[in-house]
Amino acid sequence: MTWDLLVDMLSSSLMQRALLAAVLVGAAAPVVGTFLVQRRMALMGDGIGHVALTGVALGWLVGSWAGLVPQDTLAVPGAVVAAVVGSVVIELVRERGRTSGDLALALMFYGGIAGGVLLIKIAGGTNANLISYLFGSISTVSTTDLWWTVALAALVLGVGVGLRTALFAVSHDEEFARASGLPVRLLSMLVATIAALTVTIAMRVVGLLLVSALMIVPVAIAQLYARSFGRTMTAASVIGVVVSVAGLVLTYWQDIPPGATIVVLAIAVYAAAAALRPLLQRRAPEQDPHPDMVDDVLIVDDVRDEPAATAPTSGGPGDGRGR
């Protein structure tokens, strides 16, 4: 890549909008994904994404009835509303325990896809109109879409980073959080809500079907090396930005789908990181975790193997030790 080609890419208004959207989504998605991984609900993004598709079609339908041009003017607001409602429903079902979490997500999968296909047909559109939302079409990001992305990403990052301590407590151990006096239900709903917002801001970059990968895979990469929750979140966010921008740059030079490229690149990074981890751990020297403490603990097997080390060397007639 020469300097002139780089300047040409950065001078394009289309690429400027696309790069900004990729940076915002790449930074925000793994922040929410960190909480979802702690809650063992890594597939929640998929369920919300399917529900958001119904919201896209619903916004399309309302825009068609209102005579708006273009018809998908309300697609993003419709996706936001549907995704938030769907995430809250998933959380309520999981909390009440009447239906298991994976079954609730499965119902969202099927109902979301079916509702989207049905509503887009009623609106006078075709299934092809949903393709850009399903698989991402960052080249079609408009100025309005970009403003929505900026606002929602700022909200997600503000909540996820600003309340990370309380949200981590709820995501890691709800019983401990409840005993500590935290509003567990409110914080759980907040996690579900920011997950829904993340899905809607990422649908233009990677698509509703692939958004969960951008939320989870960078977190999986960070967990291979990070030793704390805060470092995991920071590393995952950086990785998300890098793979999003790198995937977008690749699609500028090659005619390949950006969403799929970003996800495949993230998975390739995970495979490389997982392969290198045993080698790096083997080379790392073993360190004493408490160098200031005296190692005065004896292993039982060592004592049995060397009885002479603990037996007295001599004893007098009245000592009684030799008996």
N, C-alpha and C positions, 0 to 999 in steps of 0.2 A: 504494500500500500504506500503510494507516494504522498508527498505533502499536498500536491494539487488535488489529488483525489479525495483526501481527507477534508480539505477546505470545501470542495464541491458538495460533499455529503453534509457538512455542518451548515453550509449556507442555504440548504434546502429547507423551506418552511415546514414541509411535510416531515422531514427527518428531525427537525427541532422539536416539533410536537411529539413525535414518536419517542425520541430519546428521553424527553422529560417525563412522559407517561411511563416508560420502562423503568426509569430511576425510581419514581414514586412507588410504583407497584412492587418492584424488586425489593425496596426497603420496607414497605408496610406488610406485605404478605407473610414473610417469615416471622415477624413479630407476633402476629396472631397465631401462626402455626406452632410457635413455641408453647403457647398455652394449650392448644388442642392436643399436642403430643403428650403433655403432662396429664391431661384428662383422659388419655387413651381414646380419643375421638378423632383420629387422623382423617377419617373418611367423612367427617361432618361437612367439609368444604364441598365434596361431591353432592351431598344431599341438598345443601343450600343452592348450589349451582343449578341443579335441576329445577328447583322451585323458582329461582330467578328467571329461568327461561319462560315460565308461565307469566311472570311479571312483564317480561319483554313483549310477549304477545299481547298481553292485556293493555299495555301502553300503546302498542301499535293499533289495537282495536279502538281505544278511546281517541287516539289521534285521527283515525280514519273517520270516526263518527263526527268529530269536531271540524273536519275539513282542514287539518293542519298540513303544512308542506315543509319538510318531508313528513311522511306518515309516521316515521319512527322517532319523532321529536320527543315523545314521552316514554320512549323505550327504557332509558336509564332510570328515570324516576319510578317507573312501574317495576323495574327490576329491584330497586332499593326497597320499595314497600313490600313486595312479595318475599324477598329474601329475609327481611327483618321479621316479618310475620312467621315465615317458615322456621327460622332459627329459634324463635321463642316457643313455637309449638314443639319442636324437637326437644328443647330443654325442659319444658313442662312434662312431656311424656316420660323423659328420662328420670326426672325428679320424682314423679309420682310412682314410678316403678310398675305401672300397669302393663307396659309394653317394653320389652328390652330395647336397648339403644340401637342395636343393629337392625332390628325389625322396623323401628321408627324411621331410620334412615332409608331402608328399602322402600317403605311406603312413599317417602318423599321422592326417591328416584323415579319410581314408576308414575306417580301422580304428576310430578313436575313436567316430565317429558310429554306425557299424554295431554296435559292441559295446554302446554305451549303449542303443540302441533294442531290441536283442535281450535284454539283461539286465533291463531294466525290464519287459519283457513276461513274462519268466520269474518275476519277483518279484510278479506279479499286478497291476502298475500299467498305465498307459497312456502313450502319448506325451505327453499333456497334462500329466502330472506332471513332465516334463522342461522344459516351456516356461519356467518361472520361472528355471531354471538357464541355459537357452540365451540368454534375452533380459534377464534381471535382474528382480528383484521386490523392490525395496528396502523396500516397504511390509510385506513379510512377514519382515523381519529380526527374529529373536527375540533374547532376552538371551544365549542360548548362542551364536548366530551372531555376536553382537557381541563376545563374549569371544574367540572364535576369530579374529575380524578384528583385535582389539587385539593379541593375542599374535603373530600372523603378521606384521602390519604393523610391529610393533616389531622383530622379527627381521630383516625385509627392510631396514628403514631402518638398523638397526645395522650389518649386514654391508655394504650398499651404500655408506653414507657412511663408515663406519670403515675399510673396505679399498678406498676408491675409487682410490687411487693405483696399487696393485698390480693391481686389476681393470681399470683403464684401460689399463695397460701390456699386459696379456694381450689385451684386446679390440682394441687399436689395432695391435699388431705382436707376434705370438707369437714370432717368431724373435728379436727384440730382447729380449723378456721372458725367453726361455730363455737367451740369452747373458748376461743380467744375473743369472742364478742363481735366478730365481723359479720356484716349482713350478707350471708352466704347466698341467699336467693337473688338478691339484687346484683351481686358481683357475678354470679353465674349467668344471669340474663345479660349482663354487660359483655361478658366474653362472647356469648352467642350473637349479640348485636354487632360487635365489631368484626366478628367472623363474617357475618352477612354483608357488611359494608365492604370488607376486603374482597369478597367474591364479586361484587358489582363493579368495583374499580378495576379489577383484573380481567374482566371478561373481554375487554377490547384488546388486551395485550396477549393473553394466552388462551382465552376462550373459557366458557363455563365448564367444558368437559375436562380441561387440563388445569384449572385454577388450583385445585387441591395439591397438585404436584409442586407448584411454586410455593405453596404454603408449607409443605412438609419436607421436601427433599433437602433444601438448604439447612433446615433444622437437623435432619439426620446426618448431614455432613459435619455440621458444627459439633454435634454430640460425640463424634469420634475422637475429638481432641480437647474440647473445652471441658473444664472441670467444675464449672458453676453455672447456675441458671443465667446470671447476667452476661457472662462471657458467651454462653451459647446463643442468647438472643442477639448480641452484638455481631458475633461472627456470622450467624445465619443471615442477618440483614445485609451485611457486606457481601456475602456470597450471592444472595438474591440479586443485588444490584449488578454485580459483575456478570453473572450468567445472562441476565436480562439484556444488558447493554451489548455484550458479546454476541448473543444470539441475534439481536436486532441488526448489528453491523454486518453479520454474515448474510442476512437476508437482503441487505442493500446491494451486495455484490452478486448474490446468487438468487435465482428465482425459486425460493423454497419458502414454505409457510413459517412465519415467525414464531407463532405459539408453540408448534411442535419442535422447532429448532431449539428454543429456549429450554423446554422441558428435557429434551434428549441431551442437551449440553449439561444440564444440572445432574442428570443421572450418570453421565460419563464422569463428571467430577466426583460424584459419590463413589463410583466404582474404583477410580484411581486412588481416592483418599482411603478407602477401605483396604485396598491392596498394599498401600504403603504403611499403614498403621502398625502391623506386626514388625516390620523392619525397623521402624523408628523406635518402637518400644524395646526391641532387642538391643539396639545400640545405646539406649539411654542407660547411664550407670545407676545402679541401685543406691539410693540414699537413705540414711537413717532418718526417719520422720521426727525423732526426738533426740538430736545430737547432744543436748545438755543433760540428758538423764543417764544414770548409770544402769547398764544392762545387768541387773542382779537377779534375773529370773532364770532358773535352771529348767531345762527340759527333762521330763521324767525318764525318758529313754537314756539320756546321757548319764544320769545318776546311776541307773542300773548297770550301765556298761562299765562304769568306773567306780566300784564300791570302795576301793582303797582311798579315794580322794576324800571320803567322808568318815572313814573309820579312824579311831585313835591309833597312834603309833605304838603306844605302850600303856600298861596299866599296872598298878601295884596290887598287892595281895588283897587289900581291903577296898580296892577301888570299885569293883563290881561291874566295870564296863565290859570286861571280857566275857562275862557270863551270858 
